[in-house]
Amino acid sequence: MRLFTFGFGYTGRALARRLAPKGWAITAAVRDPARAVGAEVTAIALSEADRLAEAMSGADAVLITAPPDAEGCPGLRALVPELARANAFPDWIGYLSTTGVYGDRRGGWVFEQSALNAQSMEGARRVGAERDWLEVGRGMGLTVQVLRLPGIYGPGRSALDRLRAGDARRIAAPGQVFSRIHVDDLAAGLEASIARPRPGGAYNLCDDEPAPNSDVIAYAASLLGLPPPPEIPLAEAGLSPMAQRFYAESKRVSNARAKAELGWRPAYPTYREGLAAILAAGS
């Protein structure tokens, strides 16, 4: 089996670690192939049109990880012409989106069929990229699935690391909750989606317990034997515009469809199990 990824960041690396031991051949299109992507991955430059076409034509699964820009999804612009010329289509195309497409729900639950109401430019671009990929899928008979992701954490990228670096802050935002997912659970969800392709499908991949960021930081501090940082009122936190947009949204994201249709279950159903596992692994 062959996987091709357009972009190769934290999520792509986790999926490669999961699939390579199972015999998958993995090719990643990246800006700079000279950067280390791992011995199990063949890196090609985004500018190498011929090699992109070759990788696409032989792929069983294609994952788009690169974020959209002002002109839409760069993966769609680069790959759809190659798909149109290919004699064989991949069995699965996955587009990584964000739960930010739902906007603010004042702490209410959102599901895949919930109306999309993005409240930031980044979220609006994701809505447009989702629409474009699904339209291409319908028009060309491709199996495109949209995976909507919340905050991703894992080894090297968690509240534990922020506390060790002295960068963690507990911001008091009454009523504000958000969902998250451990990167290994995300990789497992992507593998489950590849195994059960459904044209036009959309799935929320997240854990089971939306929670305030303040609670996550406090629990991580307890694992490290540190006193939790004092809470800072949101109005006094001096947040960047991007962080302000984050705290302006509050929602609980349901993963029920992914569980029912993909047979997926998070190994780390809450941040507590996820953080404890990261610490136990020495990260």
C-alpha positions as CSV (number, residue, x, y, z in Angstrom):
1,M,0.0,0.0,0.0
2,R,1.2,3.5,-0.8
3,L,0.4,6.8,0.9
4,F,1.1,10.2,-0.5
5,T,0.9,13.2,1.7
6,F,0.8,16.8,0.5
7,G,2.6,18.5,3.3
8,F,4.2,16.6,6.2
9,G,3.9,18.1,9.6
10,Y,3.2,16.8,13.1
11,T,0.2,14.8,11.9
12,G,1.9,13.4,8.8
13,R,4.8,12.1,10.9
14,A,2.5,10.4,13.3
15,L,0.6,8.6,10.5
16,A,3.9,7.6,8.9
17,R,5.1,6.1,12.2
18,R,1.8,4.1,12.4
19,L,1.7,2.9,8.8
20,A,5.4,2.2,7.9
21,P,5.7,-0.8,10.2
22,K,2.7,-2.3,8.5
23,G,4.4,-2.2,5.1
24,W,3.2,1.1,3.7
25,A,5.4,3.0,1.3
26,I,5.1,6.7,2.1
27,T,5.9,9.7,-0.1
28,A,5.6,13.3,1.2
29,A,5.5,16.4,-0.9
30,V,7.3,19.1,1.1
31,R,8.8,22.6,0.6
32,D,12.3,21.5,1.4
33,P,13.2,17.8,0.8
34,A,16.5,18.3,2.5
35,R,14.8,18.6,5.9
36,A,14.6,15.3,7.8
37,V,11.3,13.5,7.3
38,G,12.3,10.1,8.6
39,A,13.9,7.1,7.1
40,E,10.5,5.5,6.3
41,V,9.5,8.5,4.1
42,T,10.5,9.5,0.6
43,A,10.5,13.3,0.3
44,I,9.9,15.2,-2.9
45,A,9.7,19.0,-3.5
46,L,6.3,20.6,-4.0
47,S,7.8,22.2,-7.2
48,E,8.7,18.8,-8.8
49,A,5.6,18.4,-11.0
50,D,6.7,15.2,-12.7
51,R,7.5,13.5,-9.4
52,L,4.2,14.7,-7.9
53,A,2.3,13.2,-10.8
54,E,4.2,9.9,-10.4
55,A,3.5,9.7,-6.7
56,M,-0.1,10.6,-7.2
57,S,-0.7,8.0,-9.9
58,G,0.6,5.2,-7.8
59,A,-0.9,6.1,-4.5
60,D,-3.6,4.1,-2.7
61,A,-4.3,6.9,-0.3
62,V,-3.7,10.7,-0.4
63,L,-3.6,13.0,2.6
64,I,-3.8,16.8,2.3
65,T,-2.3,18.4,5.4
66,A,-1.3,21.8,4.1
67,P,-3.5,24.7,5.2
68,P,-5.4,26.8,2.7
69,D,-4.1,30.2,1.6
70,A,-6.0,33.2,0.2
71,E,-6.5,31.4,-3.1
72,G,-7.8,28.2,-1.6
73,C,-6.2,24.8,-1.0
74,P,-2.7,24.6,-2.5
75,G,-3.0,20.8,-2.5
76,L,-6.1,21.0,-4.7
77,R,-4.4,23.4,-7.1
78,A,-1.3,21.2,-7.4
79,L,-2.9,17.7,-7.4
80,V,-6.2,17.9,-9.2
81,P,-4.7,18.5,-12.7
82,E,-2.5,15.4,-12.0
83,L,-5.5,13.4,-10.9
84,A,-7.3,14.4,-14.1
85,R,-4.5,13.1,-16.2
86,A,-4.0,9.9,-14.2
87,N,-5.2,6.5,-15.4
88,A,-5.9,5.3,-11.8
89,F,-7.4,7.2,-8.9
90,P,-6.5,6.7,-5.2
91,D,-9.0,4.7,-3.1
92,W,-9.0,7.5,-0.5
93,I,-8.3,11.2,-0.4
94,G,-8.4,12.8,3.1
95,Y,-8.5,16.5,3.6
96,L,-7.5,17.8,7.1
97,S,-9.8,20.6,8.2
98,T,-10.5,22.1,11.5
99,T,-13.4,22.2,14.0
100,G,-13.1,26.0,13.6
101,V,-15.5,25.7,10.7
102,Y,-18.3,25.4,13.2
103,G,-17.6,28.8,14.9
104,D,-18.8,29.7,18.4
105,R,-21.6,27.6,19.9
106,R,-21.5,29.0,23.4
107,G,-20.4,25.6,24.8
108,G,-23.0,23.6,22.8
109,W,-22.4,20.4,21.0
110,V,-21.6,20.3,17.3
111,F,-21.9,17.4,14.9
112,E,-20.8,16.8,11.3
113,Q,-24.2,17.8,10.1
114,S,-24.2,21.1,12.1
115,A,-24.2,24.3,10.1
116,L,-20.8,25.7,9.3
117,N,-20.4,29.2,10.8
118,A,-16.7,30.0,10.8
119,Q,-15.9,33.2,12.6
120,S,-12.3,33.7,11.5
121,M,-10.6,34.1,8.2
122,E,-8.7,30.9,8.8
123,G,-11.9,29.0,9.5
124,A,-13.6,30.5,6.5
125,R,-10.8,29.4,4.3
126,R,-11.2,25.9,5.6
127,V,-14.9,25.9,4.8
128,G,-14.0,26.9,1.3
129,A,-11.3,24.2,0.9
130,E,-13.7,21.6,2.2
131,R,-16.3,22.6,-0.3
132,D,-13.8,22.6,-3.1
133,W,-12.5,19.2,-2.4
134,L,-15.9,17.7,-2.0
135,E,-17.0,19.2,-5.3
136,V,-14.0,17.8,-7.0
137,G,-14.7,14.4,-5.5
138,R,-18.3,14.5,-6.8
139,G,-17.3,15.7,-10.2
140,M,-14.5,13.2,-10.7
141,G,-15.9,10.3,-8.9
142,L,-13.2,10.4,-6.2
143,T,-13.6,9.2,-2.6
144,V,-12.9,12.4,-0.7
145,Q,-13.3,12.5,3.1
146,V,-13.0,15.5,5.3
147,L,-11.4,15.2,8.8
148,R,-12.2,18.0,11.1
149,L,-9.6,18.4,13.9
150,P,-9.5,20.3,17.2
151,G,-6.3,21.2,19.1
152,I,-3.7,18.5,18.5
153,Y,-1.2,17.6,21.3
154,G,1.3,14.8,21.9
155,P,5.0,14.3,22.7
156,G,6.9,17.5,22.3
157,R,3.7,19.5,21.9
158,S,1.7,19.5,25.1
159,A,0.9,21.4,28.3
160,L,3.8,19.5,29.9
161,D,6.2,21.1,27.5
162,R,4.8,24.6,28.0
163,L,5.1,24.2,31.8
164,R,8.7,23.0,31.6
165,A,9.5,26.0,29.3
166,G,7.7,28.4,31.7
167,D,5.3,29.4,29.0
168,A,2.1,27.9,30.3
169,R,-0.7,30.2,31.4
170,R,-4.1,29.5,33.0
171,I,-6.5,31.9,31.5
172,A,-9.9,32.3,33.2
173,A,-12.5,32.3,30.6
174,P,-15.8,31.3,32.3
175,G,-17.8,28.9,30.1
176,Q,-15.1,28.4,27.5
177,V,-14.3,24.8,26.6
178,F,-12.7,23.2,23.6
179,S,-11.9,19.7,22.3
180,R,-8.5,18.2,21.6
181,I,-7.0,15.0,20.4
182,H,-3.7,13.1,21.0
183,V,-1.7,12.9,17.8
184,D,-1.6,9.1,18.0
185,D,-5.4,8.9,18.3
186,L,-5.5,11.2,15.3
187,A,-3.2,8.9,13.3
188,A,-5.4,5.9,14.3
189,G,-8.5,7.8,13.1
190,L,-6.9,8.5,9.8
191,E,-6.0,4.8,9.4
192,A,-9.6,3.8,10.2
193,S,-10.9,6.3,7.6
194,I,-8.5,4.9,5.0
195,A,-9.8,1.4,5.7
196,R,-13.5,2.5,5.4
197,P,-13.6,5.1,2.6
198,R,-16.9,6.8,2.1
199,P,-17.3,9.4,-0.7
200,G,-18.2,12.8,0.7
201,G,-17.8,11.7,4.3
202,A,-16.9,14.2,7.1
203,Y,-15.7,13.1,10.5
204,N,-14.8,14.9,13.7
205,L,-11.7,13.3,15.2
206,C,-11.5,14.4,18.9
207,D,-11.4,13.0,22.4
208,D,-14.4,12.4,24.6
209,E,-14.1,15.3,27.0
210,P,-14.1,18.9,26.0
211,A,-12.6,21.0,28.8
212,P,-11.2,24.4,29.7
213,N,-7.6,25.0,28.9
214,S,-7.1,26.1,32.5
215,D,-8.1,22.6,33.7
216,V,-5.6,21.0,31.3
217,I,-2.7,23.1,32.5
218,A,-3.6,22.5,36.2
219,Y,-3.6,18.7,35.6
220,A,-0.3,18.8,33.7
221,A,1.2,20.7,36.6
222,S,0.0,18.1,39.1
223,L,1.7,15.3,37.0
224,L,5.0,17.2,37.1
225,G,4.6,18.0,40.8
226,L,4.5,21.7,40.2
227,P,2.1,24.3,41.5
228,P,-0.4,25.3,38.9
229,P,0.1,28.8,37.4
230,P,-2.3,31.3,38.8
231,E,-5.4,32.0,36.7
232,I,-5.4,35.2,34.7
233,P,-8.6,36.9,33.8
234,L,-9.2,36.8,30.1
235,A,-9.5,40.6,29.9
236,E,-6.0,41.0,31.5
237,A,-4.2,38.3,29.6
238,G,-2.9,40.6,26.8
239,L,-3.5,37.9,24.1
240,S,-2.5,38.1,20.5
241,P,-5.3,38.6,18.0
242,M,-5.1,34.9,17.0
243,A,-5.4,33.8,20.7
244,Q,-8.3,36.2,21.2
245,R,-10.1,34.6,18.3
246,F,-9.5,31.2,19.9
247,Y,-11.0,32.3,23.3
248,A,-13.9,33.9,21.5
249,E,-15.2,30.4,20.5
250,S,-16.6,27.7,22.8
251,K,-18.0,24.4,21.7
252,R,-18.1,20.7,22.4
253,V,-17.3,18.5,19.4
254,S,-18.9,15.1,19.1
255,N,-16.9,12.1,17.8
256,A,-20.0,9.8,17.7
257,R,-20.0,9.4,13.9
258,A,-16.3,8.5,13.7
259,K,-16.9,5.8,16.4
260,A,-20.0,4.5,14.7
261,E,-18.9,4.5,11.1
262,L,-15.1,4.0,11.3
263,G,-15.0,1.7,14.4
264,W,-12.5,4.1,15.9
265,R,-12.0,4.7,19.6
266,P,-9.5,7.1,21.1
267,A,-6.9,5.3,23.2
268,Y,-6.7,8.6,25.2
269,P,-10.4,9.5,25.8
270,T,-9.5,12.6,27.8
271,Y,-6.5,14.8,28.3
272,R,-5.7,13.0,31.6
273,E,-4.9,9.7,29.9
274,G,-3.1,11.5,27.1
275,L,-0.8,13.6,29.3
276,A,-0.1,10.7,31.7
277,A,1.0,8.6,28.7
278,I,3.3,11.3,27.4
279,L,4.9,11.7,30.7
280,A,5.3,7.9,31.2
281,A,7.0,7.7,27.8
282,G,9.6,10.2,29.0
283,S,8.4,13.1,26.9
